[in-house]
């Protein structure tokens, strides 16, 4: 039986998105993003700019990222990646040439994320489910996209 393919979302090169994004599949950022990012797999490419609070399962950064990142599995900063902020993750790889300015702490620290954060970012709970409501209550669900 074939495995169901995950969704793919793209913020294109000349696109600017602002707000709260909850992505179940893979998100590729070529443009700019500002706000809160919850998701499964996020890839930013060279030339992209992200200023966000991110809680994701895995992330690959090839562009500029500023903000706080919680990665429940693997974070990789490519040779073109520039990260500024606080990172909490299970595993991190910094390629030669990549830049990291900020703090890094292991995910299993005593001040790690809650179970609800883990489930939501892994895509196991929809944002409208009772388990997720307490996590996203008070956030602005709107998303502004400009071309």
The first five atom37 places (N, CA, C, CB, O) and aatype in JSON, in Angstrom:
{
  "aatype": [20, 20, 20, 20, 20, 20, 20, 20, 20, 20, 20, 20, 20, 20, 20, 20, 20, 20, 20, 20, 20, 20, 20, 20, 20, 20, 20, 20, 20, 20, 20, 20, 20, 20, 20, 20, 20, 20, 20, 20, 20, 20, 20, 20, 20, 20, 20, 20, 20, 20, 20, 20, 20, 20, 20, 20, 20, 20, 20, 20, 20, 20, 20, 20, 20, 20, 20, 20, 20, 20, 20, 20, 20, 20, 20, 20, 20, 20, 20, 20, 20, 20, 20, 20, 20, 20, 20, 20, 20, 20, 20, 20, 20, 20, 20, 20, 20, 20, 20, 20, 20, 20, 20, 20, 20, 20, 20, 20, 20, 20, 20, 20, 20, 20, 20, 20, 20, 20, 20, 20, 20, 20, 20, 20, 20, 20, 20, 20, 20, 20, 20, 20, 20, 20, 20, 20, 20, 20, 20, 20, 20, 20, 20, 20, 20, 20, 20],
  "atom_mask": [
    [1, 1, 1, 1, 1],
    [1, 1, 1, 1, 1],
    [1, 1, 1, 1, 1],
    [1, 1, 1, 1, 1],
    [1, 1, 1, 1, 1],
    [1, 1, 1, 1, 1],
    [1, 1, 1, 1, 1],
    [1, 1, 1, 1, 1],
    [1, 1, 1, 1, 1],
    [1, 1, 1, 1, 1],
    [1, 1, 1, 1, 1],
    [1, 1, 1, 1, 1],
    [1, 1, 1, 1, 1],
    [1, 1, 1, 1, 1],
    [1, 1, 1, 1, 1],
    [1, 1, 1, 1, 1],
    [1, 1, 1, 1, 1],
    [1, 1, 1, 1, 1],
    [1, 1, 1, 1, 1],
    [1, 1, 1, 1, 1],
    [1, 1, 1, 1, 1],
    [1, 1, 1, 1, 1],
    [1, 1, 1, 1, 1],
    [1, 1, 1, 1, 1],
    [1, 1, 1, 1, 1],
    [1, 1, 1, 1, 1],
    [1, 1, 1, 1, 1],
    [1, 1, 1, 1, 1],
    [1, 1, 1, 1, 1],
    [1, 1, 1, 1, 1],
    [1, 1, 1, 1, 1],
    [1, 1, 1, 1, 1],
    [1, 1, 1, 1, 1],
    [1, 1, 1, 1, 1],
    [1, 1, 1, 1, 1],
    [1, 1, 1, 1, 1],
    [1, 1, 1, 1, 1],
    [1, 1, 1, 1, 1],
    [1, 1, 1, 1, 1],
    [1, 1, 1, 1, 1],
    [1, 1, 1, 1, 1],
    [1, 1, 1, 1, 1],
    [1, 1, 1, 1, 1],
    [1, 1, 1, 1, 1],
    [1, 1, 1, 1, 1],
    [1, 1, 1, 1, 1],
    [1, 1, 1, 1, 1],
    [1, 1, 1, 1, 1],
    [1, 1, 1, 1, 1],
    [1, 1, 1, 1, 1],
    [1, 1, 1, 1, 1],
    [1, 1, 1, 1, 1],
    [1, 1, 1, 1, 1],
    [1, 1, 1, 1, 1],
    [1, 1, 1, 1, 1],
    [1, 1, 1, 1, 1],
    [1, 1, 1, 1, 1],
    [1, 1, 1, 1, 1],
    [1, 1, 1, 1, 1],
    [1, 1, 1, 1, 1],
    [1, 1, 1, 1, 1],
    [1, 1, 1, 1, 1],
    [1, 1, 1, 1, 1],
    [1, 1, 1, 1, 1],
    [1, 1, 1, 1, 1],
    [1, 1, 1, 1, 1],
    [1, 1, 1, 1, 1],
    [1, 1, 1, 1, 1],
    [1, 1, 1, 1, 1],
    [1, 1, 1, 1, 1],
    [1, 1, 1, 1, 1],
    [1, 1, 1, 1, 1],
    [1, 1, 1, 1, 1],
    [1, 1, 1, 1, 1],
    [1, 1, 1, 1, 1],
    [1, 1, 1, 1, 1],
    [1, 1, 1, 1, 1],
    [1, 1, 1, 1, 1],
    [1, 1, 1, 1, 1],
    [1, 1, 1, 1, 1],
    [1, 1, 1, 1, 1],
    [1, 1, 1, 1, 1],
    [1, 1, 1, 1, 1],
    [1, 1, 1, 1, 1],
    [1, 1, 1, 1, 1],
    [1, 1, 1, 1, 1],
    [1, 1, 1, 1, 1],
    [1, 1, 1, 1, 1],
    [1, 1, 1, 1, 1],
    [1, 1, 1, 1, 1],
    [1, 1, 1, 1, 1],
    [1, 1, 1, 1, 1],
    [1, 1, 1, 1, 1],
    [1, 1, 1, 1, 1],
    [1, 1, 1, 1, 1],
    [1, 1, 1, 1, 1],
    [1, 1, 1, 1, 1],
    [1, 1, 1, 1, 1],
    [1, 1, 1, 1, 1],
    [1, 1, 1, 1, 1],
    [1, 1, 1, 1, 1],
    [1, 1, 1, 1, 1],
    [1, 1, 1, 1, 1],
    [1, 1, 1, 1, 1],
    [1, 1, 1, 1, 1],
    [1, 1, 1, 1, 1],
    [1, 1, 1, 1, 1],
    [1, 1, 1, 1, 1],
    [1, 1, 1, 1, 1],
    [1, 1, 1, 1, 1],
    [1, 1, 1, 1, 1],
    [1, 1, 1, 1, 1],
    [1, 1, 1, 1, 1],
    [1, 1, 1, 1, 1],
    [1, 1, 1, 1, 1],
    [1, 1, 1, 1, 1],
    [1, 1, 1, 1, 1],
    [1, 1, 1, 1, 1],
    [1, 1, 1, 1, 1],
    [1, 1, 1, 1, 1],
    [1, 1, 1, 1, 1],
    [1, 1, 1, 1, 1],
    [1, 1, 1, 1, 1],
    [1, 1, 1, 1, 1],
    [1, 1, 1, 1, 1],
    [1, 1, 1, 1, 1],
    [1, 1, 1, 1, 1],
    [1, 1, 1, 1, 1],
    [1, 1, 1, 1, 1],
    [1, 1, 1, 1, 1],
    [1, 1, 1, 1, 1],
    [1, 1, 1, 1, 1],
    [1, 1, 1, 1, 1],
    [1, 1, 1, 1, 1],
    [1, 1, 1, 1, 1],
    [1, 1, 1, 1, 1],
    [1, 1, 1, 1, 1],
    [1, 1, 1, 1, 1],
    [1, 1, 1, 1, 1],
    [1, 1, 1, 1, 1],
    [1, 1, 1, 1, 1],
    [1, 1, 1, 1, 1],
    [1, 1, 1, 1, 1],
    [1, 1, 1, 1, 1],
    [1, 1, 1, 1, 1],
    [1, 1, 1, 1, 1],
    [1, 1, 1, 1, 1]
  ],
  "atom_positions": [
    [[0.84, -1.17, 0.0], [0.0, 0.0, 0.0], [0.89, 1.24, 0.0], [-0.96, 0.0, 1.22], [1.85, 1.31, 0.77]],
    [[0.59, 2.2, -0.85], [1.38, 3.42, -0.95], [1.12, 4.32, 0.25], [1.07, 4.16, -2.26], [-0.01, 4.45, 0.72]],
    [[2.19, 4.94, 0.72], [2.07, 5.88, 1.83], [1.44, 7.18, 1.33], [3.47, 6.15, 2.48], [1.78, 7.67, 0.26]],
    [[0.52, 7.73, 2.11], [-0.11, 9.0, 1.76], [0.94, 10.1, 1.76], [-1.28, 9.34, 2.74], [1.69, 10.25, 2.73]],
    [[1.0, 10.86, 0.67], [1.99, 11.91, 0.55], [1.58, 13.13, 1.37], [2.18, 12.29, -0.92], [0.41, 13.51, 1.39]],
    [[2.56, 13.74, 2.04], [2.31, 14.94, 2.82], [2.06, 16.12, 1.9], [3.49, 15.24, 3.76], [2.45, 16.09, 0.73]],
    [[1.41, 17.15, 2.42], [1.16, 18.36, 1.65], [2.43, 19.16, 1.47], [0.11, 19.2, 2.33], [3.41, 18.98, 2.2]],
    [[2.41, 20.04, 0.5], [3.54, 20.91, 0.22], [3.02, 22.34, 0.12], [4.28, 20.49, -1.1], [2.08, 22.61, -0.62]],
    [[3.62, 23.25, 0.88], [3.27, 24.67, 0.83], [4.54, 25.45, 0.52], [2.63, 25.14, 2.17], [5.63, 25.11, 0.98]],
    [[4.37, 26.52, -0.28], [5.52, 27.33, -0.67], [5.2, 28.8, -0.47], [5.92, 27.05, -2.15], [4.14, 29.28, -0.89]],
    [[6.12, 29.51, 0.17], [6.07, 30.97, 0.22], [7.1, 31.4, -0.81], [6.36, 31.57, 1.69], [8.31, 31.32, -0.57]],
    [[6.61, 31.86, -1.96], [7.47, 32.13, -3.12], [8.42, 33.3, -2.9], [6.61, 32.39, -4.33], [8.27, 34.06, -1.94]],
    [[9.38, 33.43, -3.78], [10.46, 34.4, -3.66], [9.98, 35.83, -3.46], [11.32, 34.34, -4.89], [10.52, 36.54, -2.61]],
    [[8.99, 36.27, -4.18], [8.51, 37.65, -4.08], [7.3, 37.79, -3.17], [8.17, 38.18, -5.46], [6.58, 38.78, -3.25]],
    [[7.08, 36.81, -2.31], [5.9, 36.79, -1.44], [6.31, 37.09, 0.01], [5.19, 35.42, -1.52], [7.36, 36.65, 0.48]],
    [[5.45, 37.86, 0.71], [5.65, 38.15, 2.12], [4.41, 37.65, 2.86], [5.89, 39.69, 2.37], [3.29, 38.05, 2.54]],
    [[4.61, 36.78, 3.86], [3.49, 36.26, 4.66], [3.69, 36.71, 6.1], [3.4, 34.7, 4.56], [4.8, 36.69, 6.63]],
    [[2.56, 37.11, 6.74], [2.62, 37.53, 8.13], [1.42, 36.95, 8.86], [2.64, 39.08, 8.24], [0.3, 36.99, 8.36]],
    [[1.68, 36.41, 10.07], [0.6, 35.83, 10.87], [1.02, 34.51, 11.48], [-0.65, 35.64, 10.03], [2.2, 34.27, 11.72]],
    [[0.03, 33.67, 11.73], [0.27, 32.35, 12.3], [0.08, 31.31, 11.21], [-0.67, 32.06, 13.51], [-0.98, 31.24, 10.59]],
    [[1.11, 30.52, 10.97], [1.06, 29.45, 9.98], [1.12, 28.11, 10.7], [2.21, 29.57, 8.94], [2.0, 27.89, 11.53]],
    [[0.19, 27.21, 10.38], [0.21, 25.85, 10.92], [0.24, 24.93, 9.72], [-1.02, 25.56, 11.86], [-0.77, 24.76, 9.03]],
    [[1.39, 24.32, 9.46], [1.6, 23.53, 8.26], [1.82, 22.06, 8.64], [2.81, 24.06, 7.45], [2.73, 21.74, 9.39]],
    [[0.96, 21.18, 8.11], [1.08, 19.76, 8.43], [2.16, 19.05, 7.62], [-0.24, 19.07, 8.22], [2.83, 18.17, 8.15]],
    [[2.33, 19.41, 6.37], [3.31, 18.75, 5.52], [4.63, 19.48, 5.52], [2.8, 18.64, 4.12], [5.19, 19.79, 6.58]],
    [[5.14, 19.77, 4.34], [6.42, 20.44, 4.16], [6.16, 21.88, 3.72], [7.31, 19.69, 3.12], [5.35, 22.13, 2.83]],
    [[6.86, 22.83, 4.35], [6.8, 24.24, 3.96], [8.17, 24.63, 3.45], [6.36, 25.14, 5.16], [9.18, 24.42, 4.11]],
    [[8.19, 25.22, 2.25], [9.43, 25.73, 1.68], [9.29, 27.25, 1.62], [9.72, 25.12, 0.26], [8.35, 27.77, 1.02]],
    [[10.24, 27.95, 2.24], [10.21, 29.4, 2.27], [11.29, 29.94, 1.35], [10.39, 29.94, 3.73], [12.49, 29.75, 1.59]],
    [[10.85, 30.62, 0.29], [11.76, 31.3, -0.63], [11.68, 32.8, -0.42], [11.43, 30.94, -2.09], [12.63, 33.52, -0.75]],
    [[10.57, 33.29, 0.12], [10.33, 34.71, 0.35], [10.55, 35.09, 1.79], [8.94, 35.08, -0.08], [11.56, 34.74, 2.4]],
    [[9.56, 35.83, 2.35], [9.68, 36.32, 3.73], [8.47, 35.9, 4.55], [9.82, 37.84, 3.74], [7.35, 35.84, 4.05]],
    [[8.72, 35.61, 5.82], [7.68, 35.18, 6.75], [7.91, 35.87, 8.09], [7.68, 33.64, 6.91], [9.04, 35.92, 8.58]],
    [[6.84, 36.39, 8.67], [6.93, 37.02, 9.98], [5.74, 36.56, 10.81], [6.98, 38.57, 9.87], [4.6, 36.62, 10.34]],
    [[5.99, 36.09, 12.04], [4.9, 35.68, 12.91], [5.2, 34.43, 13.7], [3.66, 35.47, 12.11], [6.27, 34.3, 14.3]],
    [[4.24, 33.51, 13.7], [4.38, 32.24, 14.42], [4.28, 31.11, 13.41], [3.31, 32.1, 15.54], [3.44, 31.14, 12.51]],
    [[5.14, 30.12, 13.58], [5.2, 29.01, 12.64], [5.12, 27.7, 13.4], [6.5, 29.08, 11.8], [5.98, 27.4, 14.23]],
    [[4.09, 26.91, 13.12], [3.91, 25.59, 13.69], [3.89, 24.61, 12.52], [2.59, 25.48, 14.56], [3.18, 24.83, 11.55]],
    [[4.67, 23.55, 12.61], [4.67, 22.67, 11.45], [5.45, 21.4, 11.61], [5.18, 23.39, 10.31], [6.04, 21.11, 12.65]],
    [[5.43, 20.67, 10.53], [6.09, 19.38, 10.46], [7.52, 19.57, 9.95], [5.3, 18.41, 9.55], [8.48, 19.4, 10.71]],
    [[7.67, 19.91, 8.68], [8.99, 20.09, 8.09], [9.05, 21.46, 7.43], [9.3, 18.97, 7.06], [8.2, 21.8, 6.61]],
    [[10.07, 22.25, 7.79], [10.23, 23.59, 7.24], [11.63, 23.69, 6.63], [10.01, 24.69, 8.33], [12.62, 23.32, 7.25]],
    [[11.67, 24.2, 5.38], [12.93, 24.41, 4.69], [12.97, 25.87, 4.24], [13.09, 23.43, 3.47], [12.06, 26.33, 3.55]],
    [[14.03, 26.59, 4.64], [14.21, 27.96, 4.15], [15.43, 27.94, 3.23], [14.4, 28.99, 5.33], [16.42, 27.28, 3.52]],
    [[15.34, 28.67, 2.13], [16.42, 28.65, 1.15], [17.21, 29.95, 1.18], [15.87, 28.41, -0.26], [16.76, 30.94, 1.76]],
    [[18.38, 29.94, 0.56], [19.23, 31.12, 0.47], [18.41, 32.27, -0.11], [20.49, 30.84, -0.4], [17.72, 32.11, -1.12]],
    [[18.49, 33.44, 0.54], [17.74, 34.6, 0.1], [16.42, 34.8, 0.82], [17.49, 34.5, -1.36], [15.81, 35.86, 0.71]],
    [[15.97, 33.79, 1.56], [14.71, 33.91, 2.31], [14.97, 34.59, 3.65], [14.05, 32.52, 2.53], [16.1, 34.64, 4.13]],
    [[13.88, 35.13, 4.23], [13.99, 35.8, 5.54], [12.8, 35.4, 6.39], [14.06, 37.36, 5.37], [11.65, 35.57, 5.98]],
    [[13.08, 34.87, 7.58], [12.03, 34.47, 8.51], [12.3, 35.14, 9.86], [11.97, 32.91, 8.66], [13.41, 35.07, 10.39]],
    [[11.26, 35.79, 10.39], [11.32, 36.4, 11.71], [10.12, 35.82, 12.46], [11.28, 38.01, 11.65], [8.99, 36.29, 12.3]],
    [[10.37, 34.78, 13.27], [9.23, 34.04, 13.81], [9.56, 33.3, 15.1], [8.71, 33.07, 12.79], [10.72, 33.09, 15.45]],
    [[8.5, 32.92, 15.76], [8.54, 31.93, 16.83], [8.16, 30.63, 16.14], [7.56, 32.29, 18.06], [7.04, 30.5, 15.64]],
    [[9.08, 29.67, 16.09], [8.84, 28.43, 15.35], [8.84, 27.22, 16.28], [9.89, 28.26, 14.25], [9.71, 27.09, 17.14]],
    [[7.86, 26.36, 16.08], [7.78, 25.07, 16.77], [7.49, 24.03, 15.7], [6.67, 25.06, 17.92], [6.36, 23.92, 15.21]],
    [[8.54, 23.27, 15.33], [8.44, 22.36, 14.2], [9.09, 21.02, 14.53], [9.09, 22.96, 12.96], [9.86, 20.9, 15.47]],
    [[8.75, 20.01, 13.73], [9.34, 18.69, 13.92], [10.77, 18.67, 13.39], [8.49, 17.61, 13.2], [11.68, 18.19, 14.07]],
    [[10.97, 19.19, 12.18], [12.32, 19.28, 11.63], [12.45, 20.55, 10.8], [12.66, 18.04, 10.77], [11.47, 21.03, 10.23]],
    [[13.69, 21.08, 10.74], [13.9, 22.34, 10.03], [15.27, 22.35, 9.4], [13.75, 23.53, 10.98], [16.26, 21.9, 9.98]],
    [[15.31, 22.87, 8.17], [16.56, 23.1, 7.45], [16.59, 24.58, 7.1], [16.69, 22.18, 6.16], [15.67, 25.08, 6.46]],
    [[17.65, 25.28, 7.53], [17.73, 26.72, 7.32], [18.88, 27.04, 6.36], [17.92, 27.46, 8.67], [20.05, 26.78, 6.65]],
    [[18.5, 27.62, 5.22], [19.48, 28.04, 4.23], [19.46, 29.54, 4.03], [19.24, 27.35, 2.92], [20.31, 30.09, 3.33]],
    [[18.49, 30.22, 4.63], [18.35, 31.67, 4.53], [18.6, 32.31, 5.89], [16.96, 32.05, 4.0], [19.33, 31.77, 6.71]],
    [[17.99, 33.48, 6.11], [18.12, 34.17, 7.39], [16.93, 33.82, 8.27], [18.22, 35.7, 7.18], [15.78, 33.86, 7.82]],
    [[17.2, 33.49, 9.52], [16.14, 33.2, 10.49], [16.45, 33.97, 11.76], [16.02, 31.67, 10.79], [17.55, 33.9, 12.3]],
    [[15.44, 34.72, 12.24], [15.58, 35.44, 13.51], [14.38, 35.09, 14.35], [15.7, 37.0, 13.29], [13.24, 35.18, 13.89]],
    [[14.64, 34.7, 15.61], [13.55, 34.37, 16.52], [13.87, 33.15, 17.36], [12.27, 34.13, 15.75], [15.01, 32.69, 17.41]],
    [[12.86, 32.64, 18.0], [13.02, 31.45, 18.84], [12.54, 30.22, 18.08], [12.23, 31.6, 20.18], [11.48, 30.23, 17.45]],
    [[13.35, 29.16, 18.13], [13.05, 27.94, 17.4], [13.02, 26.77, 18.38], [14.09, 27.69, 16.27], [13.94, 26.6, 19.18]],
    [[11.96, 25.98, 18.32], [11.91, 24.7, 19.01], [11.75, 23.64, 17.93], [10.73, 24.65, 20.07], [10.78, 23.64, 17.18]],
    [[12.72, 22.71, 17.87], [12.71, 21.66, 16.87], [12.7, 20.32, 17.61], [13.94, 21.76, 15.89], [13.62, 20.02, 18.38]],
    [[11.65, 19.53, 17.37], [11.45, 18.3, 18.12], [12.29, 17.13, 17.62], [10.01, 17.92, 18.09], [12.42, 16.13, 18.32]],
    [[12.84, 17.24, 16.43], [13.72, 16.19, 15.9], [15.06, 16.8, 15.5], [13.06, 15.48, 14.68], [15.96, 16.92, 16.33]],
    [[15.2, 17.21, 14.21], [16.5, 17.67, 13.73], [16.45, 19.08, 13.16], [17.02, 16.73, 12.68], [15.52, 19.46, 12.46]],
    [[17.49, 19.86, 13.49], [17.69, 21.19, 12.93], [19.02, 21.18, 12.2], [17.65, 22.31, 14.05], [20.03, 20.74, 12.74]],
    [[19.0, 21.66, 10.96], [20.24, 21.76, 10.19], [20.36, 23.18, 9.67], [20.27, 20.72, 9.02], [19.44, 23.7, 9.03]],
    [[21.49, 23.8, 9.93], [21.79, 25.12, 9.41], [22.8, 24.93, 8.29], [22.34, 26.1, 10.54], [23.93, 24.5, 8.52]],
    [[22.38, 25.25, 7.07], [23.22, 25.05, 5.89], [24.32, 26.11, 5.83], [22.38, 25.09, 4.62], [24.32, 27.06, 6.61]],
    [[25.26, 25.95, 4.9], [26.38, 26.89, 4.76], [25.91, 28.31, 4.44], [27.33, 26.4, 3.68], [26.63, 29.27, 4.7]],
    [[24.71, 28.44, 3.88], [24.16, 29.76, 3.55], [23.23, 30.29, 4.64], [23.42, 29.7, 2.22], [22.7, 31.39, 4.52]],
    [[23.01, 29.5, 5.69], [22.07, 29.86, 6.75], [22.66, 30.8, 7.78], [21.57, 28.62, 7.43], [23.83, 30.69, 8.15]],
    [[21.81, 31.72, 8.26], [22.19, 32.66, 9.31], [21.06, 32.65, 10.32], [22.46, 34.13, 8.74], [19.93, 33.03, 10.0]],
    [[21.35, 32.21, 11.55], [20.32, 32.1, 12.59], [20.7, 32.98, 13.77], [20.15, 30.63, 13.04], [21.82, 32.93, 14.28]],
    [[19.72, 33.8, 14.22], [19.88, 34.63, 15.4], [18.7, 34.37, 16.31], [19.99, 36.14, 15.02], [17.55, 34.55, 15.91]],
    [[18.98, 33.94, 17.56], [17.89, 33.71, 18.5], [18.15, 32.53, 19.42], [16.6, 33.49, 17.77], [19.27, 32.03, 19.51]],
    [[17.09, 32.1, 20.08], [17.16, 30.97, 21.0], [16.72, 29.7, 20.29], [16.29, 31.22, 22.26], [15.7, 29.68, 19.6]],
    [[17.51, 28.64, 20.46], [17.19, 27.36, 19.83], [17.05, 26.3, 20.91], [18.28, 26.95, 18.8], [17.91, 26.17, 21.79]],
    [[15.97, 25.56, 20.85], [15.77, 24.38, 21.68], [15.54, 23.23, 20.71], [14.57, 24.55, 22.71], [14.6, 23.29, 19.91]],
    [[16.37, 22.19, 20.77], [16.23, 21.12, 19.79], [16.77, 19.8, 20.32], [16.94, 21.49, 18.49], [17.53, 19.75, 21.29]],
    [[16.36, 18.73, 19.66], [16.84, 17.39, 19.98], [18.21, 17.16, 19.35], [15.83, 16.32, 19.51], [19.09, 16.57, 19.97]],
    [[18.38, 17.63, 18.09], [19.62, 17.42, 17.36], [19.87, 18.62, 16.46], [19.56, 16.11, 16.53], [18.95, 19.13, 15.83]],
    [[21.13, 19.07, 16.4], [21.48, 20.22, 15.56], [22.74, 19.92, 14.76], [21.67, 21.5, 16.42], [23.68, 19.3, 15.26]],
    [[22.74, 20.38, 13.5], [23.92, 20.29, 12.64], [24.17, 21.67, 12.06], [23.72, 19.23, 11.51], [23.27, 22.3, 11.52]],
    [[25.4, 22.14, 12.18], [25.8, 23.43, 11.63], [26.85, 23.16, 10.56], [26.36, 24.4, 12.74], [27.98, 22.77, 10.86]],
    [[26.46, 23.37, 9.29], [27.39, 23.16, 8.19], [28.45, 24.25, 8.19], [26.64, 23.13, 6.85], [28.21, 25.35, 8.66]],
    [[29.65, 23.93, 7.65], [30.73, 24.9, 7.53], [30.23, 26.11, 6.74], [31.98, 24.27, 6.84], [29.68, 25.96, 5.65]],
    [[30.43, 27.31, 7.3], [29.98, 28.53, 6.65], [28.66, 29.05, 7.21], [29.83, 28.3, 5.19], [28.37, 30.24, 7.09]],
    [[27.87, 28.17, 7.82], [26.62, 28.59, 8.44], [26.9, 29.43, 9.68], [25.75, 27.37, 8.81], [27.94, 29.25, 10.32]],
    [[25.99, 30.34, 10.0], [26.2, 31.23, 11.14], [25.1, 31.04, 12.18], [26.25, 32.7, 10.68], [23.92, 30.93, 11.85]],
    [[25.51, 31.0, 13.45], [24.58, 30.86, 14.56], [24.98, 31.85, 15.64], [24.58, 29.4, 15.11], [26.09, 31.8, 16.17]],
    [[24.05, 32.75, 15.97], [24.29, 33.74, 17.01], [23.11, 33.67, 17.98], [24.45, 35.18, 16.41], [22.0, 34.09, 17.65]],
    [[23.36, 33.13, 19.16], [22.27, 32.97, 20.13], [22.59, 31.84, 21.08], [20.94, 32.7, 19.41], [23.75, 31.51, 21.32]],
    [[21.54, 31.26, 21.63], [21.74, 30.17, 22.58], [21.1, 28.89, 22.06], [21.15, 30.54, 23.95], [20.12, 28.92, 21.32]],
    [[21.7, 27.77, 22.47], [21.19, 26.45, 22.09], [21.08, 25.62, 23.34], [22.11, 25.76, 21.03], [22.01, 25.56, 24.15]],
    [[19.94, 24.97, 23.51], [19.78, 24.06, 24.65], [19.08, 22.79, 24.17], [18.98, 24.74, 25.82], [18.32, 22.81, 23.2]],
    [[19.33, 21.71, 24.87], [18.71, 20.44, 24.46], [17.21, 20.43, 24.74], [19.37, 19.26, 25.19], [16.74, 21.06, 25.68]],
    [[16.48, 19.73, 23.91], [15.03, 19.66, 24.04], [14.59, 19.03, 25.34], [14.45, 18.87, 22.89], [13.56, 19.41, 25.9]],
    [[15.36, 18.09, 25.85], [14.95, 17.38, 27.06], [15.31, 18.12, 28.35], [15.58, 16.02, 27.09], [15.32, 17.52, 29.42]],
    [[15.6, 19.42, 28.26], [15.9, 20.18, 29.47], [14.65, 20.32, 30.32], [16.47, 21.56, 29.12], [13.54, 20.07, 29.85]],
    [[14.81, 20.72, 31.56], [13.68, 20.81, 32.49], [12.66, 21.86, 32.07], [14.17, 21.12, 33.89], [11.51, 21.8, 32.51]],
    [[13.05, 22.8, 31.22], [12.11, 23.82, 30.77], [11.69, 23.58, 29.32], [12.73, 25.2, 30.91], [11.37, 24.52, 28.6]],
    [[11.69, 22.32, 28.9], [11.34, 21.96, 27.54], [9.87, 22.2, 27.24], [11.67, 20.52, 27.28], [9.11, 22.55, 28.13]],
    [[9.47, 22.01, 25.98], [8.1, 22.27, 25.57], [7.12, 21.26, 26.17], [7.99, 22.25, 24.06], [7.51, 20.17, 26.6]],
    [[5.86, 21.65, 26.18], [4.82, 20.78, 26.71], [4.46, 19.68, 25.72], [3.57, 21.59, 27.06], [4.82, 19.76, 24.55]],
    [[3.77, 18.68, 26.17], [3.31, 17.58, 25.32], [2.41, 18.11, 24.2], [2.56, 16.52, 26.16], [2.46, 17.62, 23.08]],
    [[1.57, 19.12, 24.5], [0.68, 19.68, 23.49], [1.49, 20.32, 22.36], [-0.26, 20.72, 24.12], [1.12, 20.19, 21.2]],
    [[2.58, 21.01, 22.69], [3.42, 21.61, 21.67], [3.99, 20.53, 20.75], [4.55, 22.43, 22.3], [4.0, 20.68, 19.53]],
    [[4.47, 19.45, 21.35], [5.07, 18.37, 20.58], [4.06, 17.76, 19.62], [5.62, 17.29, 21.5], [4.36, 17.57, 18.44]],
    [[2.88, 17.45, 20.11], [1.85, 16.83, 19.28], [1.41, 17.77, 18.17], [0.64, 16.42, 20.14], [1.27, 17.34, 17.02]],
    [[1.2, 19.03, 18.48], [0.74, 19.99, 17.49], [1.77, 20.18, 16.39], [0.41, 21.32, 18.15], [1.43, 20.15, 15.21]],
    [[3.02, 20.37, 16.75], [4.05, 20.61, 15.74], [4.34, 19.38, 14.91], [5.32, 21.08, 16.41], [4.78, 19.5, 13.76]],
    [[4.1, 18.21, 15.44], [4.32, 16.99, 14.68], [3.17, 16.71, 13.72], [4.51, 15.81, 15.62], [3.25, 15.79, 12.91]],
    [[2.11, 17.5, 13.81], [1.0, 17.34, 12.88], [0.01, 16.28, 13.3], [1.52, 17.01, 11.54], [-0.84, 15.88, 12.5]],
    [[0.08, 15.81, 14.55], [-0.81, 14.76, 15.01], [-2.15, 15.3, 15.49], [-0.16, 13.98, 16.11], [-3.09, 14.52, 15.69]],
    [[-2.26, 16.6, 15.68], [-3.48, 17.2, 16.2], [-3.83, 18.38, 15.32], [-3.31, 17.65, 17.69], [-2.97, 19.2, 15.0]],
    [[-5.07, 18.48, 14.92], [-5.48, 19.63, 14.12], [-5.66, 20.83, 15.05], [-6.79, 19.34, 13.33], [-5.94, 20.65, 16.23]],
    [[-5.49, 22.05, 14.53], [-5.59, 23.23, 15.37], [-6.96, 23.39, 16.03], [-5.28, 24.46, 14.57], [-7.08, 24.1, 17.03]],
    [[-8.0, 22.76, 15.5], [-9.33, 22.91, 16.06], [-9.66, 21.85, 17.1], [-10.35, 22.87, 14.96], [-10.75, 21.86, 17.68]],
    [[-8.73, 20.93, 17.35], [-9.01, 19.86, 18.31], [-8.93, 20.4, 19.74], [-8.02, 18.7, 18.12], [-8.25, 21.39, 19.99]],
    [[-9.62, 19.75, 20.68], [-9.59, 20.2, 22.07], [-8.18, 20.21, 22.66], [-10.47, 19.31, 22.92], [-7.85, 21.07, 23.47]],
    [[-7.32, 19.23, 22.25], [-5.96, 19.19, 22.78], [-5.17, 20.41, 22.35], [-5.25, 17.92, 22.31], [-4.31, 20.87, 23.1]],
    [[-5.43, 20.95, 21.17], [-4.65, 22.06, 20.66], [-5.22, 23.41, 21.07], [-4.57, 21.98, 19.17], [-4.51, 24.42, 21.02]],
    [[-6.48, 23.46, 21.46], [-7.1, 24.75, 21.74], [-6.36, 25.55, 22.8], [-8.52, 24.54, 22.18], [-6.2, 26.76, 22.65]],
    [[-5.91, 24.9, 23.86], [-5.22, 25.64, 24.92], [-3.9, 26.19, 24.41], [-4.98, 24.74, 26.13], [-3.44, 27.23, 24.88]],
    [[-3.29, 25.51, 23.44], [-2.0, 25.95, 22.91], [-2.15, 27.18, 22.01], [-1.33, 24.82, 22.14], [-1.33, 28.09, 22.07]],
    [[-3.18, 27.2, 21.19], [-3.28, 28.28, 20.23], [-4.3, 29.34, 20.63], [-3.63, 27.73, 18.89], [-4.52, 30.29, 19.89]],
    [[-4.92, 29.18, 21.8], [-5.88, 30.18, 22.24], [-5.21, 31.53, 22.37], [-6.52, 29.77, 23.58], [-4.11, 31.63, 22.93]],
    [[-5.85, 32.54, 21.87], [-5.31, 33.88, 21.97], [-4.41, 34.27, 20.81], [-4.56, 34.02, 23.23], [-3.97, 35.42, 20.74]],
    [[-4.13, 33.34, 19.89], [-3.33, 33.72, 18.74], [-4.23, 34.21, 17.64], [-2.47, 32.55, 18.24], [-5.4, 33.84, 17.57]],
    [[-3.71, 35.04, 16.79], [-4.47, 35.58, 15.68], [-4.4, 34.58, 14.53], [-3.93, 36.98, 15.24], [-3.32, 34.38, 13.97]],
    [[-5.52, 33.94, 14.16], [-5.48, 32.93, 13.12], [-5.37, 33.51, 11.72], [-6.7, 32.06, 13.2], [-5.29, 32.76, 10.75]],
    [[-5.36, 34.82, 11.59], [-5.31, 35.43, 10.26], [-3.92, 35.3, 9.67], [-5.72, 36.9, 10.32], [-2.92, 35.21, 10.38]],
    [[-3.89, 35.29, 8.37], [-2.62, 35.2, 7.64], [-2.67, 36.21, 6.52], [-2.36, 33.75, 7.09], [-3.56, 36.16, 5.68]],
    [[-1.73, 37.14, 6.5], [-1.66, 38.13, 5.45], [-0.6, 37.69, 4.45], [-1.34, 39.54, 6.03], [0.52, 37.34, 4.83]],
    [[-0.95, 37.7, 3.18], [0.01, 37.35, 2.14], [0.03, 38.47, 1.13], [-0.33, 35.98, 1.47], [-1.01, 38.87, 0.6]],
    [[1.23, 38.98, 0.87], [1.4, 40.06, -0.11], [2.31, 39.58, -1.22], [1.96, 41.34, 0.55], [3.29, 38.87, -0.96]],
    [[2.03, 39.96, -2.42], [2.9, 39.66, -3.56], [3.62, 40.88, -4.02], [2.11, 39.08, -4.72], [4.4, 40.82, -4.97]]
  ]
}
